[in-house]
Amino acid sequence: MSHHRRKDSLFWGLILILVGIVFLLEQFDIDAWDYVWKFWPLILIVWGAMKLIAGIQEKSEKPAEKTVIPPPQV
């Protein structure tokens, strides 16, 4: 669980840094919001891909549960 929380913290940390960079560029009269609005679906795609990869990794890390088949009753 802590491994999952660390990835979420990393993701949101990167998002905050990117938003901060956009605001900083705006201070230098560079219209970065045009690019953000143009490519905002990419954020959803990357976020979804990260969730998908995390789910696949979690599933592969769990040990396979052994199914016990009881012997037939005679």
Secondary structure, DSSP 4 states (H G I P E B T S, - for coil): -HHHHHHHHHHHHHHHHHHHHHHHHHHTT--THHHHHHHHHHHHHHHHHHHHHHHHHHHHHSPPPPPPPPPPP-
